[in-house]
Amino acid sequence: MNSRWLKIKKVLKAEKARGFLVINSEDSGQPGTKYLSGFSGSSSVILISDKTKILITDSRYTEQARNEAAGFEIIILKSDETTGAILKNRIARLKIKTIMIDGGATSYASVENIKKHLPKLKIISKNGVLQELRIVKDPQEIALLKKAAQIACRAFLKFLTEIKVGVSERTLADKLDSLCKQEGADNMAFDTIIASGKNGALPHARPSNKKLKKGELVVIDWGVRYKGYVSDMTRTVAIGKISPKLREMYESVREAQEAGAEKAKAGMTGSELDAVCRDILNKKGYRKYFGHATGHGIGMEIHELPVIAPNCSDKLLSGSVITCEPGVYIPGIGGVRIEDSLILTKHGNINLSRSLTKKLLIL
């Protein structure tokens, strides 16, 4: 964790704050606590300063906190104690006048509670800082992301035999989820998307009771969670012979996606990579049918920084992991999306879903 603590200290120095506070409440989905401390319990507060690292939790997690949060002073709340009172005592003892939070991950109610106990404390909010810290992945994170992708790819190859005329989207989604867990996934990273025929025109369609028919395209978007890290990929397949229009849609998206996946590298801006894919689809006549960003970062969350979209001028960093997922969605006709996850390097990228073909599979 040393490199992660150093990142925090650099941020504190830049923002002229003495402490960094991360509040992890029940079901918050906030991975910042685990990233910075290793603690994976559902309720905690961590305080990091240039002098100390403190994790406050309750008696449910006594042993877990001691086992997971190496290097932290562990404070277990007694039944008559409050987190606010503990923080007041420690912040006063450390003579911290200014503290920093991630405003995008810390609730207004939590801030109000801090102010209640420490009315003179100056609170600096930097929205998204916890994701900024995680943009560049360390070797351990890369290994887990690779494993999550491998699990998803193996499951998909087994899943292909299940895609048949007459099977419902919902049944297929359940089957893919089951195969992923059989292959070693802890759970799914998000609700699996199976969108056939006209439903494919909905980028985030939910699996329905609609049954697959001949001549349709089926968009399959899935990902798994493994030891706190996720995978994210999409393939589109055909059920029997499809119309020339659908085939042209597919090949246009494939050309755009393959171009983006080939050219993606550190040093490009998000907008430059987005333009690689978007310009191809625009020239093919699909400008108004591709409305979402070309990609996003993945890691502990399914949508992280950076963003691959128009007007994103930040340079992509070596060691970041992004998706490349252009798509075309035409109401009343259907949709196509192809998605890979890429580890960016200075010279190119490592494609985590390269084992899955992007040639149109006709099932």
Protein Blocks (a to p, Z undefined) as FASTA:
>chain_A
ZZmmmmmmmmmmmnopabdcddddehklpaklmmmnopacfbdcddddfkbccddddfkl
mmmmmmmmgoiacddddfkbcfklmmmmmmmmnopabdcddfklccfklmmmmmmmmmmb
ccdddehklmmmmmpacfklmmmmmmmmmmmmmmmmmmmmmpcghiafklmmmmmmmmmm
mnopabdfbdcdddehjllmpmkaccdfbdcdehiacdddddddeehiacdddddddehj
adfklmmmmmmmmmmmmmmmmmgcghiafklmmmmmmmmmmmnopmmmmmbcfbdcddjb
mbdcddddehiabccdehiacddddddddehibccdddddddddfklccdfklmpcfbdc
dZZ
